[in-house]
Amino acid sequence: MAENSDIQGLHIIVLDDEPLVLSSISMLLDLMGHSVVQTTHGQEVLDAIAEGQRFDVAILDLTIRRGPDGQEIASQVRASSPDTKLVLTTGYGSNPVVDDYQDYGFDDKLLKPFNMDDLTALLQRLTSSD
């Protein structure tokens, strides 16, 4: 398993409208020593930031059934919280947003299914770019 001791303690918000996926991601991040806020509604991400909450990382599912999707949320988070690292996550393969995620304001992507090693590698990439 990848080492994660050097990247503990991040404040991360996770948006996914699949409760099982959301709880799985949150559990893995919690086990890695991070503080996690989870939501199934994109508007709650925007509300949290508007209320002054700051996140080191926002993991945003591209496709949300109700309300704004990950792409819409990313552009608004980037405008109001430019230091937050934005991660696109999706179970869908290739599409323009996934292929060119940086053009859409994301710092990285994480394709489902993924595991703890994938999350660790992602967070190491994000934190080493600071």
C-alpha positions in Angstrom: 0.0 0.0 0.0 1.2 3.5 -0.8 2.5 5.6 2.1 0.2 8.4 3.2 1.8 9.6 6.4 3.1 12.8 4.8 -0.4 14.0 3.6 -2.6 13.6 6.6 -5.0 16.3 7.9 -6.4 17.7 4.7 -9.9 19.2 4.8 -11.8 17.6 1.9 -15.3 17.9 0.6 -16.7 15.0 -1.5 -19.7 15.4 -3.8 -21.3 12.2 -5.2 -25.0 11.4 -5.6 -24.4 7.6 -5.1 -24.6 7.1 -1.3 -22.5 3.9 -1.4 -19.7 5.6 -3.4 -19.8 8.7 -1.3 -19.5 6.7 2.0 -16.7 4.5 0.5 -14.6 7.5 -0.6 -15.3 9.3 2.7 -14.3 6.2 4.7 -11.0 5.8 2.8 -10.1 9.4 3.3 -11.0 9.2 7.0 -8.8 6.2 7.3 -6.0 8.2 5.7 -6.3 10.8 8.4 -8.3 13.5 6.6 -11.3 15.5 7.7 -14.1 14.8 5.3 -17.4 16.6 4.5 -19.7 14.6 2.3 -22.7 15.7 0.2 -25.0 14.3 -2.5 -26.0 17.8 -3.6 -23.8 20.2 -5.5 -25.5 23.3 -4.0 -24.3 22.2 -0.6 -20.7 22.5 -1.8 -21.4 26.1 -2.8 -23.3 26.8 0.4 -20.4 25.5 2.5 -17.9 27.7 0.8 -20.3 30.7 0.9 -20.6 30.2 4.6 -16.8 30.5 4.9 -15.7 26.9 5.1 -12.4 26.3 3.3 -11.3 23.0 1.8 -7.9 21.9 0.7 -9.5 19.5 -1.8 -12.9 19.2 -3.4 -13.6 15.8 -5.1 -16.5 16.4 -7.4 -18.5 13.7 -9.3 -19.0 14.9 -12.9 -22.6 13.6 -13.2 -25.1 14.6 -10.5 -28.8 13.7 -11.0 -30.2 16.7 -9.2 -28.8 20.2 -9.1 -25.5 21.5 -10.5 -23.0 18.9 -11.6 -19.3 18.6 -10.9 -18.3 20.8 -13.8 -20.7 23.6 -12.8 -19.6 23.4 -9.2 -15.9 23.4 -10.2 -16.1 26.7 -12.0 -17.9 28.4 -9.1 -15.6 27.0 -6.5 -12.6 28.1 -8.5 -13.9 31.6 -8.6 -14.7 31.8 -4.9 -12.0 29.6 -3.4 -9.1 29.5 -5.8 -6.7 27.7 -3.4 -9.0 24.6 -3.3 -7.7 21.8 -5.4 -10.5 20.4 -7.6 -10.7 16.8 -8.6 -13.0 15.4 -11.2 -14.3 11.9 -10.5 -16.5 9.8 -12.8 -17.3 6.3 -13.7 -17.7 7.2 -17.4 -14.7 6.8 -19.7 -13.8 9.3 -22.3 -15.6 12.6 -22.8 -14.3 16.1 -23.4 -14.4 17.1 -19.7 -12.6 13.9 -18.6 -10.1 14.1 -21.5 -9.3 17.8 -21.0 -10.1 18.2 -17.3 -7.6 21.0 -16.8 -9.4 23.1 -19.5 -12.5 22.8 -17.3 -10.8 24.1 -14.1 -10.0 20.8 -12.5 -6.5 20.1 -11.1 -6.7 16.3 -11.4 -9.0 13.4 -12.1 -9.9 10.1 -10.5 -11.7 7.5 -12.5 -14.0 5.0 -10.8 -13.5 2.5 -9.6 -10.5 3.4 -7.5 -8.9 2.3 -4.2 -6.9 3.7 -1.4 -3.6 3.6 -3.3 -5.3 5.6 -6.1 -6.5 8.2 -3.6 -3.1 8.4 -1.9 -1.3 8.9 -5.3 -3.9 11.6 -6.2 -3.4 13.5 -2.9 0.4 13.3 -3.2 0.2 14.8 -6.7 -2.1 17.6 -5.5 0.0 18.4 -2.4 3.4 18.2 -4.2 2.2 20.8 -6.6 1.9 23.5 -3.9 
